[in-house]
Amino acid sequence: MTDHTGRPATGRAPADPARLQLEFRHRDRLMDPTAAGAQVWQVDITADGEPAGSLQATRGLWWKAVDLRERLTDEGSFTAEVARRILRPDGAFTDDFDDLIQRAGYLLVLDRCEMKPPWDDPLTVAGVVTSVIDRLTDTFFAVVLPRAGAPGSVGAHLLEPAGRMLAAVEFTDELLILDTSRAPLAGAAIRVRDRLIDRSRHGGVDRAGLDERDWIENREYQALTPRTAALLRLAMRQLSREAWQEVAALGDAALPRDAGGVFGSLPPVTLRQDRAWRRRMARVFDDLAAGLCDARSGVVALCTAEELAFHLGISRARNIHRNRPRQLAEAVEGLPAAARDYDWKAAADLLFRTYSALMLYDVAPDGTEDADSATGPGPGPGLADPSLQHWFDPLDDDRARDPDRGFRHP
C-alpha cells in the first residue's frame, strides 16, 4: 500500500541510495606469505554514518599464490566451495571455467552480504556489488557470487538477484559468474547505476512508483536545478570560446567527415558551411549561456540550431560532471543542492522543443540520407536543406531572439 507520492504507507523512511557510503578495509602484513595469494577485503556500508550493511570480497591472485586452490580452501565457507568448483587439484582452472570466461585470470569472490532494512533490496545490493567490482578488479577478473542454497554462503538471497541484474551467468547450481571482460556486465552496471540515481532523485522511491499526475504537475520538474543550470552554462561558455576560435581558424573552408572540434561535432550536413553560417552558430552558444544565468527563466531551445547546441552542451556538461570534479566544484560553489541535480535526461526534456533535430546526424554532407546510418532513414529534404539557414528560424513566432543583437566577435 502506498501514499499519494508512491512511498510505502508503512512509515518506514525511504531508502535513498545517495545516503550510502562504502569503506574498504584490508590489512596486509609486509612479510606474510599467506596474504599473497588471497586478499580478503571487508566492505562496511554506512548510511549517514550509521551501519547499514557489510560485504566480504576475496581476491584470488593465482600468480601470487603457490597453490591458489589450497589458499582459497583454507578460507573456508563459501570461498572454499568456489575453490573446489573452479580450480582443479593441480591448481589450474577447470575446463568448464575456461570455456565460460573469455580471459580467465583472477577471481573475486563475494559473500557474507548483510544489509539492514530498508537497504536489503536487490537493486541496492547490485549497486554495492558494482562499486566493489569497480574498485577491486580489472578486465581479467571473474566475479563469483553465491546462488541461493550455496554451501557456507551468507546473504545469497540478496547476492543472487543482484548478480542476475548485472547479467551474471549460471556456472553451477551454487555459483553465478560475472566476466569483467565482457560487455553485458558493463551495460548492466550502467543500468543499475541509472536506476539508483533515479531512485535517489525521488526520495528513495522508484520513478515508476510515483503517481503520473504528481510527476507531470510537480513544479520541481519544470525548470533546471540551480547546479544543473550552472554546469550547463559552463559547458556553453566553453563551447562558445572554442567555436569562435574555430570560426577564426577555419574561415570558409569545408571540414572532413571525421573532423573534431565544435563544428566537427555537428551533423555532417553542416561540414561545408561557410564562415558567416559558423558565426551565427557560435552566437547560439552565447545566447544559451546568457539564458542559463537564471534557471528559473525556463530557458528552452527556440530554433533548430539551439537544439543542436543544447545537445552538445549536455554532452560537455555530462563529461565535466564525470571527469572534472574541480571544474564542477567551482561552477556550483554556493548553490543549493537538489536531488535532481545533473539529471541530463530530464534536462533534455525541458530544453528541447522536439528531438527531431537530432535526426540530422543521419543525413550525409550532401543533404541525402546517410547510407552509413544505423538508425534508419534521415529526416527528409525539409530538414536536410544544405543551406541550413532555417536552423536559425524560430520554432515559435511568438518566441524569437532579437535579430539585431549583434555578435560577440567581429
Disulfide bonds with the S-S distance in Angstrom:
none
